[in-house]
């Protein structure tokens, strides 16, 4: 696994990465996997983008806070990040130190561990967003304004803004209004049709944040930055915004991937080269980030455009896939027909399976997104097998040479 080379530049800052969430809107995708551990094509896992930002920005010290289904995430971090040159990383598990009941409550529960690092600033980051960002200007902005908190922000389309904390700021960047998931989000004057959304990332002076946590944690069981701390800072006129810039000549890149459609869509965008990834800002993974994920190959020929097959997934001969994301480890037999789907890593699809026919016989055995994407997971296939109308496959796929193991380099 290629790792970014850690840059020097912020010895007084500590990264605190919140990676304990499930992402409940992702349903079966996160039933056994924390959202930050979700695979992104053949590029790595979702948390790798945040960790690469940390390393590339010269933040040489990071604490990762885990809680929900931490095993796969911990294994990934141990194999790929704990030995990264110049980056010291420790994992703090909410199952031992918590429970962590909110984003700020998680930090409050690890005050002693942060104190041991003696940072001047803490950079609080979400481990489940896909973006490329240099945190050095973010911290510089915080120091130069004398803010009590500096909030990273990105423009999002108005029709999606009710999923985020939305801000308004004056010409100096002082946040004058903040609403968590508003029904009627305010449009930004500089970009019509968009709202200014909090990215859920913050810079605080540690001494100030520590005092706030000690004061507020006893008052709020689920102490949260978006619900409790940021609104207070805005009322006190002490919160400033930092707008995510683009890298090079590209538009800013930030994806939340909080829904099934967003997760499916990022794979299609990567496959078609529609994501503006900066190759000079490497993300740990098996492929340089400047290269798109290549379309899948099935049975020795290219499959339908726009979808991907993860490393370690198997697809049989004469199988037809259209607009499908196949996650690492999945097994798909021969003579299968699937459209508009995500196939999870624990799925075993039998020979002759036809998704459209299975849905026609029994429409409720799998989760279907608002955009019509079907989730073919081990759980869903077990539900299908228990229905009276479930088609009985002639045989289940065997791991023989008739199936093509999809490799990312093909």
Order of alpha helices (4+ residues) and beta strands (2+ residues): beta-beta-beta-alpha-beta-alpha-beta-alpha-alpha-alpha-beta-beta-alpha-beta-beta-beta-beta-alpha-alpha-beta-beta-alpha-beta-beta-beta-beta-beta-beta-beta-beta-alpha-beta-alpha-beta
